[in-house]
């Protein structure tokens, strides 16, 4: 199975801004959010995109 063009994960400091249906990682601050996004990029072989200052999405292109 090959997963492409999907949101693999969401990393946020504000869970109220994230819809259900994705794997969500809630962080305490911006530094922790950056750490999770960077590591999830490598683990999931995806790309992190900053949607807002509070939300990153990890996608597979």
N, C-alpha and C positions, 0 to 999 in steps of 0.2 A: 504494500500500500504506500502510495506517495502522497503526502500532504503538501499542497501548494496553495498559495493565495488565501490563507486562513489566518485568523488571529489565534496564535498559539497560547498567549498569556497576556495578562494585564498587570502592570505594576503601578501602584498608586499610594498616595498619602491620604486620599479622601475616598473611601469606599462608596460614599453616597453618589459619586459621579460615574460609577461603573455599572453597566447593566449586567444582569445575570447571564449565564451561558458560556462564560469563559473561565479559565483558571485565573484567579485573582490573587495577587500577592500584595498585602497591605503592609506598608512601611511606616515607621515613626517619623521620618524626616527625609529631606531631599538627598542627603548623602547615602542613606540606606537604600533609597529608591534607585539611585544611580548604580550602586553596587549590585543589586538584584538584577537590574536590566542588563548590565554588562555580562554577568554570569549566565543569565538565561539565554542571551544571544548565543553564547558558545555552546551551552548544553543542548539547546533546541535547534542549533544550526539555523538561526533566524536573524532578523535585523530588528533592532529596537528603534522605534519612532516616538518622539515626544509629541504628544497630542496637545497637552497643556503643561503648565508647571507642576501639575499634580498627577499626571497620567502618562505612562509609557505603554505602548502596545508592542508585543513581540510578534512579528509576522514572518511567514515563509513566502518568498517571492517565487 
